[in-house]
Amino acid sequence: MTEKIKTLQIIHLAVCAGVILAYFFVGEITLEKLKIPELSTIGILYTLIPILAYVISTFLFKSQIRQIDPKLKLEEKLPFYQAASILRWAILEGAAFILLFLTPEFVIFGILIIIYLIFLRPTEERIKNDLSDNSF
């Protein structure tokens, strides 16, 4: 089981590293860009991107976890957990890239998505909690 968790951690590291490197090289992050820009009507739509990414990724992750047969052993649940986690990370990664390339002035929201993505690092304890918690 430890090997499967390490594989998931490597995938997570690759996703995080890719987004961080993109922000580092493409984002040209300066102190001026780290300020929250003034919101216009179109700006409000771009502020909804991280919120929607969080809500959709969490909803899809939890709905896929709920579909796992509770009678299976923990090791048998891991491939399903891995697929749900990758889907969650992909949605967050996509939102971060959308903010980086479409609206560089909202790069601060992309950085917040990256920070949240880093905190989603899979650990054995987190996996057990997610798979045993049926109160989603």
N, C-alpha and C positions, 0 to 999 in steps of 0.2 A: 504494500500500500504506500509505503514511503516513496518508492520510485515513481508511482503515479502522481503523487502530490508534487514531487520535484519537477516532473514534466509539466504540470500545470503552472508551477511557479516560474519555470523557464519561459513558457508561453506568455505569462503575465509580464515578466521582465522585458521580453521582446516588444510587446505592445507598448508598454510604458516608455521604454528607451526610444522606440521609433517616434513617438509623439514628442517626447522631450527634445530629441535631436532636430526634428522638423521645426519646432518652435525656436530652438537655438539658432539654427542656420537661416531659416526663412523668415522668422518672426521679427528679426532686428529689434529686439525688445529694449526699450529705453524707459527712463522714468516718466517721460511724457505719455508713452503708450500704456503705462500701468495705472493711469488715472481713468476713472469711469467717465466716459464721454457724455456729453449732453444728449439727452434722449429726444429724438424726433419721433414721428409716427413710424417710420421704417426702423428706427433704432429700437423701439419697443419690441418689434418682431424679432430682432436679433437677440434681445435679452431673453426671449422665451426659448431660444435654442437650448441652452444648458438645462433649463427647467424641464423642458420636454424630454431631453435626453435622459435625465435622471429618472423621471416618472416612467417613461416607456421602458428603459432598460431594467428598472426594478420590477415593473409589472411583468415583463416577459420572463425575467429570471425566476421570479416566484411562481409564475404559472407553469413553467417547465419543471420546477422542483416539485410542485404539487402533483404532477402527473407520474412521478416515480412511484413504483410499487413499494409500499412501506415494508413489505415482507422480505424484500431483498436484503442481503448483507451489505454492509458499508462498502466493501470492495466492488460489489456489483452495481452499486449506485454511482460510483465515481465517473464512469463514462458519461452518464446523463448530466451529472454535476458539471463536468468539464465542458460539455456542449452548451449548457445554460450560461456558464461563466464567460465563455468565449463570445457568445451572443451579447451579453451585457457589456463586455469590454469593447466590442466592435461598435456598438451604438454610441458609447461615450467617446471612443476614438474618432468616429465619424463626425460627431458634433464638434469636437475640438478642431478637427481639420476644416470643417465648414467655417468656423469662426476665424481661423487663421487665414484662409485663402479668400473668403468672400468679404469679410469685414475686419481688417487688421486693427482697426481702432477699438474693437471689442476683445482684444487679445487677453485682457484680464479675466474675462469669463472662461476663456479656453484654459488659462492657467489654473483656475479653480476646478475645472473638470479634470485636469491632469492630477491635481492634488487628491481629488476624490478617487480617481483611478488607482493611484498609488496606495491609498488606504484600503483598497479592495484586495490586497495581496492575499492569496489563498494560503491558509495555514491549516494544520490538521484540526485544531480546535474550531476554527471558523467553519470548516467543511462539516464537521460533526454537528455543530449547532444548526447550520442551515438545513442539513438533511434530517435532523431529528425534530426540528421545530415545525409542527404542522399547523401553527396558528397564523399562517400567512393569510 
